[in-house]
C-alpha cells in the first residue's frame, strides 16, 4: 500500500469520514457526506488535481469506481467494495485495497440495490458515468 493510500485510510477511520483524497502526502479533500455526492464534490472542487491521487472511501461500488477512473485516481481503499466496483478499478489499472467484498452495494434501507449502482450499470464509459451521476445528483 502506498504512503498516500495509507494516510487516506488512516484519516478515513480516525475521523470517521466517508471520503478522503490524498496526493503527494497531503490531504487535499475530505468529507463526511454520505453517498456518491462526496466524490462528485471532490471532482468538482479539485478538477485535474485529482489525477494521480489516492482515495479512501467507506463504500465503493461501480458508480464510485467509475468516478475514480474518470478523475485519474491511482489507488483506492474501501471499507466495503462491490464486485462491480472492484472489476472497474482493476480493469483500469487502479490499485485496490479493501476490508469487505460484497456482491452489490445496497440502498440506505438495505432492501435493494443502491440506485446509483443501478444507474451506473447502464454507463459504458467513465465520462458517461460522470455526466449521468452528476445529473442524477442535481
N, C-alpha and C positions, 0 to 999 in steps of 0.2 A: 504494500500500500504506500502510495506517495505521501510525502510530508503534507502537501496541500489537502489530500483526502483525509489524512489522519486528523488534521486541525479541524476540518469541516465536520467530521464525525464527532469529535470530542465536543465541539461547540454546540452542535445539534442536541446532544444528550445532556450536557451540563446545564444549558439554558432552557431546556425543554422547548426548543423551537421546531418548526416544521420544515424549514429550508435554510441552508447555509451555503454560500458560494465563496470559495477561496481561490486566490490566484497569486502565485509567487510569494506564498507565506503570509498573505494579508486577507482578512475577511473583507470582501467587497460588497456583500449583501447578506442580510439575514432577516427572517420574518417568522412570525408565529401564526400567520394566516393559513387557514386550512383550505385544502382543495388545490386545484390547478392554478388559481389566480396568483398565488405566491410566485410561482415560476414565471407566469406571464408578466408580473410586475418586475421581476428581476431582468427579464429580457428587454422590456420597455425601458427600464432605467439604466441598464448597463450597455445595451446595444453590443457593439463589436468587442467591448471589454470582457464579455462572457467567453469569447474564444480562448481556448487553452485553460479554462478554469476547471476546478473540481467542485462537485456538488454533493452535499449530503441532504437527503430528503427523507422524511418519515415514510412516505408511500410513493413507490414508483411503479406505475402501470404503463401501458402502451402510450397513453397521452403524454405523460411526463417524459417518457423516454424519447418520443419524437421531438418534443420541445428541446430536450438536452442536445440531441443531434443537430437540430436546426440552429441552435446557438453556439455550436462548436465546443461543447463541454468534452473534456478528455477522460474524466473519471467520475463515477457515481457510486456513492454509498447509500443504501436504502435499508431502513429497518424492516420494511416489508416491500417485496417486489413481486410482480406477476410474471408468469411465464412469457406473456406477450411483450412486456417491458424489457425483460432480460434479453429476449431474442432481438428486439430492435437495437438495443445498445451493442450487443456483441456483433451483430451483422454490420454495424457502422464503426467498428474498432474502438468502442468506448469501453474502458476498463470498468468492471462491475464488482462491488463488494456488497454483500447483503447478510442480514441476520435470518430472515424468514422468507421462504418462497411460497407463493400461493398460485392457484390456477388463474383466478380473476381478482381484481380489486372490486370490493363491494361498495354499494351506496352507503350513505351515512346511517341508515337504519339496519344495514346488514341483511337486507331481504332480497337484494338483487344486484346485478352488475352495475357498477358506477356509471352514471350517464355519460361521463367524459370518456370512459373506456369504450362504451358502445359507439359513441361518436368517432373516436379515434380509429376504430376498426374499419371505417369507411375511407380513411385517407391513404393515398398511395405515396405521398412524399412528406418529408418534414416541413417543407414550405407550406404545403396544403394544410397540414395539421396546425401549424401556427396560425394561419389566417382563419381557419374554421373554429379553432378553440377560442381565439381572441373574439371572434364574432359571437360565439355562444356565451361568453362571459360578459358581453356587453362592453 
